[in-house]
Amino acid sequence: MGGNRKSRPDRKPGRTTAGRVKGRAAKNRNRKAPGPTQEILYGYHSVYEALRSGRRQFDAVLLSDRRSDPRVEKVGKLAQAKGIPLQDADLDTLERLAQGGNHQGIAARVSVFPVKPVEDIWAELRNRETPFFILMAESIEDPHNLGALIRTALCADVDYIVVPKDRSALPTPAVSRTSAGAMEHADIFVATNLAALMRDLKKEGAWISGLDAGGDKELFDADLTGNLVLVVGGEHKGIRPGVRKECDFILSIPISGKVNSLNASVAGGVAMYEARRQRGYGN
C-alpha cells in the first residue's frame, strides 16, 4: 500500500465486478466430504452466544445440577425461551463432555459451526457498496490464537475471516471458548488454496498485506484503506512462501526492548486496529 496505488491500475477501490464474481461462485462449489454433524459446546460464553446468534441447531442444553452460578440460570432461561430442551447433568458428565475444558457448569449438544465454502465469498463481495476488509489466518495452529484473532476481528470491523482447510486450527468448540463466544457471530470461510484465492481477490481490487516480523515496511507507514486483505502467519514459521509470494506488501510492527517478536494473535490485533483507525470506522 504505502501511498503508491496508482502504480497498480488493475486494482479497483470500489465494488467488485459482478461478471467475474458470478463466474467464480459457480466453480467448484461445495466439494466437502461429509463430516461430523454434531459437537459439544461448553462454557458460559460459548453456549450463551450460540443461543443468541441462532446459527446452530441445539439438541439439548445440559446444566449443572448444582446451579449456584447465576450464569447457569441465565443460559437455562434463554434456552427455554427458544424451546430448547434442558437436561440436568452432574459434574462428571460435564467434565467428560468438555474433555477437561472449563465448562462452568454448562454444555450443549449442537450442530457443527456453520463455516462457509470460500466460493460463497464472491456473492458477499458482489453485493458490497463499500470497501471490504478480510482477515486471513494463515496456518494458525493454536486454537487459543485463532479464537483471539476472531474475537478481535469482530471488534475491529473485519468483514470476513478466511482460514485454510489444512494445517490450521478450524472453528472448533475450543476456539469458540477462547473467543469468549465471539466465533458464534463470525462469518468464517474455509479455503483449500489461499494463494489462488489471493490472486482472485487482487483481480477484484484488493491490496494484500502480510504481517511478518521481517517485513520491509512498518505497519504504521502503510495505507490500509480500500479493499484490504490482512494475512497473519502461523506461530512457528510465519507466512508460508507460496502465500507470501502473493502478498503486495510484507508489514512489520516496530518492537523495542529485549524481545524480537509478538504473539501471532497480538500482532494481528495491533494490525487490525491500525486498519480500523485508518478506515475511519466508528467516527
C-alpha positions in Angstrom: 0.0 0.0 0.0 2.1 2.9 1.2 0.6 5.5 -1.0 1.6 4.0 -4.3 -1.7 2.8 -5.5 -1.6 4.4 -8.9 1.2 2.0 -9.9 -1.4 -0.8 -9.9 -4.2 0.4 -12.2 -5.7 -3.1 -12.3 -6.9 -2.7 -8.7 -10.3 -1.1 -8.2 -11.0 0.7 -4.9 -14.8 0.3 -5.1 -17.1 -2.6 -5.5 -16.3 -5.9 -7.3 -17.2 -6.8 -10.9 -20.3 -8.9 -10.9 -19.4 -10.9 -14.0 -16.2 -12.3 -12.7 -17.7 -12.8 -9.2 -20.6 -14.8 -10.6 -18.4 -17.0 -12.7 -16.1 -17.8 -9.8 -19.0 -18.6 -7.5 -20.3 -21.2 -9.9 -16.9 -23.1 -10.0 -16.0 -26.0 -7.7 -18.9 -25.4 -5.3 -19.1 -27.3 -2.1 -17.0 -30.4 -2.7 -16.6 -31.1 1.0 -16.7 -34.7 2.1 -19.4 -35.5 4.8 -18.1 -34.8 8.3 -19.5 -34.8 11.8 -22.9 -33.2 12.2 -22.9 -32.5 15.9 -20.4 -31.4 18.6 -20.3 -30.3 22.2 -20.1 -26.6 23.1 -19.1 -25.9 26.7 -18.7 -22.8 28.9 -21.0 -19.9 29.6 -19.9 -17.5 26.8 -19.8 -20.2 24.0 -23.2 -21.6 24.7 -24.9 -18.3 25.5 -23.6 -16.6 22.4 -24.5 -19.6 20.2 -28.0 -19.3 21.6 -28.1 -15.6 20.9 -26.7 -15.9 17.3 -29.3 -18.6 16.3 -26.9 -20.1 13.8 -26.7 -23.6 15.3 -29.3 -26.2 15.9 -29.5 -27.3 19.6 -30.3 -30.8 20.6 -30.2 -30.0 24.3 -28.6 -27.7 26.8 -27.0 -29.5 29.8 -26.8 -27.6 33.1 -25.1 -28.5 36.3 -27.4 -29.9 38.9 -25.6 -27.6 41.4 -27.0 -24.3 39.9 -25.3 -21.8 42.2 -23.8 -19.7 39.4 -26.4 -17.2 38.1 -25.0 -17.6 34.6 -26.2 -21.2 34.5 -29.7 -19.9 35.2 -29.3 -17.2 32.5 -28.4 -19.8 29.9 -31.3 -22.0 31.0 -33.8 -19.2 30.7 -32.6 -18.3 27.2 -32.7 -21.9 26.1 -36.2 -22.4 27.4 -37.4 -19.2 25.6 -36.1 -20.7 22.4 -37.9 -24.0 23.1 -34.6 -26.0 23.6 -34.7 -29.0 26.0 -32.8 -28.6 29.3 -31.1 -31.5 31.0 -29.6 -31.8 34.5 -26.0 -33.1 34.4 -23.6 -34.0 37.2 -20.0 -32.6 37.2 -18.6 -35.9 35.9 -20.8 -35.8 32.9 -19.9 -32.2 32.1 -16.2 -32.9 32.6 -16.5 -35.8 30.1 -18.4 -33.8 27.6 -16.0 -30.9 27.8 -13.0 -33.2 27.7 -11.4 -31.5 30.6 -12.2 -28.0 29.4 -13.6 -25.3 31.7 -17.3 -26.0 31.3 -18.5 -23.6 34.1 -21.5 -25.9 34.6 -22.8 -25.5 31.1 -22.6 -27.6 27.9 -24.8 -28.2 24.9 -25.2 -30.7 22.1 -25.3 -28.6 18.9 -24.8 -28.8 15.2 -21.2 -28.1 14.0 -20.3 -24.5 13.4 -21.6 -23.3 10.0 -18.3 -22.5 8.2 -18.8 -21.3 4.6 -17.1 -22.6 1.5 -14.8 -19.9 0.1 -16.7 -19.9 -3.2 -19.5 -18.2 -1.3 -17.4 -15.2 -0.5 -17.9 -13.9 -4.1 -21.7 -13.5 -3.6 -20.9 -11.5 -0.4 -18.5 -9.2 -2.3 -20.8 -8.7 -5.3 -23.4 -7.0 -3.1 -21.0 -4.6 -1.3 -21.0 -0.9 -2.0 -18.1 -0.2 0.4 -14.5 -1.5 0.5 -14.1 -4.9 2.2 -11.7 -5.9 5.0 -10.7 -9.6 5.1 -8.6 -11.4 7.7 -6.7 -14.5 6.5 -5.5 -16.6 9.5 -2.7 -18.4 7.6 -1.7 -21.7 9.3 -2.6 -20.6 12.8 -2.4 -23.9 14.6 -3.1 -22.9 18.2 -6.9 -22.7 18.9 -6.2 -20.0 21.5 -4.6 -17.8 18.9 -7.3 -18.4 16.4 -10.0 -17.6 19.0 -8.3 -14.4 20.0 -7.9 -13.3 16.4 -11.6 -14.0 15.7 -12.7 -12.0 18.7 -10.5 -9.1 17.8 -11.7 -9.2 14.1 -15.3 -8.8 15.2 -14.4 -5.9 17.4 -12.3 -4.2 14.7 -14.9 -4.3 12.0 -13.3 -7.0 9.9 -15.9 -8.2 7.3 -14.9 -11.7 6.6 -12.4 -14.3 8.1 -10.7 -16.9 6.0 -8.9 -19.9 7.3 -7.1 -22.7 5.3 -8.7 -26.1 5.3 -5.4 -27.9 6.1 -2.5 -27.3 8.5 -4.6 -24.9 10.6 -6.9 -24.7 13.6 -10.5 -24.7 12.5 -13.6 -23.2 14.2 -14.0 -25.8 16.9 -15.6 -25.6 20.4 -12.2 -24.9 21.9 -11.8 -21.9 19.5 -15.3 -20.7 20.4 -14.5 -21.0 24.1 -11.2 -19.0 23.6 -13.0 -16.3 21.6 -15.5 -15.9 24.5 -18.3 -16.9 22.2 -17.4 -14.3 19.5 -16.9 -17.0 17.0 -20.6 -17.8 17.1 -21.3 -14.4 15.3 -18.4 -14.5 12.8 -18.5 -15.1 9.0 -15.8 -17.7 8.6 -14.8 -19.1 5.2 -12.6 -22.2 4.6 -10.3 -22.2 1.6 -8.4 -25.1 0.1 -5.8 -22.9 -1.7 -5.1 -19.5 -0.1 -2.7 -18.4 -2.8 -5.3 -18.9 -5.5 -7.9 -17.0 -3.5 -5.4 -14.1 -3.0 -4.8 -13.9 -6.8 -8.6 -13.8 -7.4 -9.1 -11.1 -4.8 -6.3 -9.0 -6.3 -8.3 -9.1 -9.6 -11.2 -7.7 -7.6 -9.2 -4.7 -6.4 -7.8 -6.0 -3.2 -4.4 -5.0 -1.7 -2.9 -7.8 0.3 -0.7 -7.2 3.2 1.1 -9.9 5.1 2.2 -9.4 8.7 5.7 -10.7 9.5 8.5 -9.6 11.9 10.9 -9.4 8.9 8.7 -7.2 6.8 10.2 -4.4 4.8 7.7 -1.8 5.7 6.4 -0.7 9.1 2.7 -1.2 9.7 2.1 2.4 10.7 3.6 3.7 7.4 1.2 1.5 5.3 -2.0 2.5 3.7 -4.7 0.1 5.0 -7.7 1.7 3.4 -9.7 0.4 0.4 -10.2 -3.3 -0.3 -7.9 -4.9 2.2 -6.7 -8.5 2.9 -4.6 -8.8 6.0 -2.6 -12.1 6.3 -1.5 -13.2 9.7 1.1 -16.0 9.6 1.4 -19.1 11.8 3.0 -19.2 15.2 6.2 -21.1 14.2 7.0 -20.4 10.6 5.1 -17.3 9.8 3.6 -16.9 6.3 4.3 -19.8 4.0 6.4 -19.0 0.9 3.6 -19.6 -1.6 1.3 -17.3 0.3 4.0 -14.7 1.0 4.7 -14.5 -2.8 1.1 -13.3 -3.4 1.3 -10.5 -0.8 1.7 -7.0 -2.2 3.4 -5.9 1.0 5.0 -7.5 4.0 4.5 -5.3 7.0 6.2 -5.4 10.4 5.3 -4.0 13.7 8.1 -1.9 15.3 9.3 -3.5 18.5 11.5 -2.1 21.3 13.1 -4.0 24.2 14.7 -7.4 24.6 12.2 -9.5 22.6 12.0 -9.5 18.8 8.5 -10.7 18.0 4.9 -10.6 19.2 2.5 -13.4 19.6 0.5 -14.0 16.4 -2.8 -13.0 17.8 -1.4 -9.9 19.5 0.3 -8.8 16.3 -2.9 -9.5 14.3 -4.8 -7.4 16.8 -2.5 -4.4 16.6 -2.7 -4.6 12.7 -6.5 -4.9 12.7 -6.9 -1.9 14.9 -4.5 0.2 12.9 -6.6 -0.7 9.8 -9.7 0.2 11.7 -8.3 3.6 12.7 -7.3 4.4 9.1 -10.6 3.3 7.7 -12.5 5.6 10.0 -14.9 3.1 11.5 -16.9 4.4 14.4 -16.2 8.0 13.6 
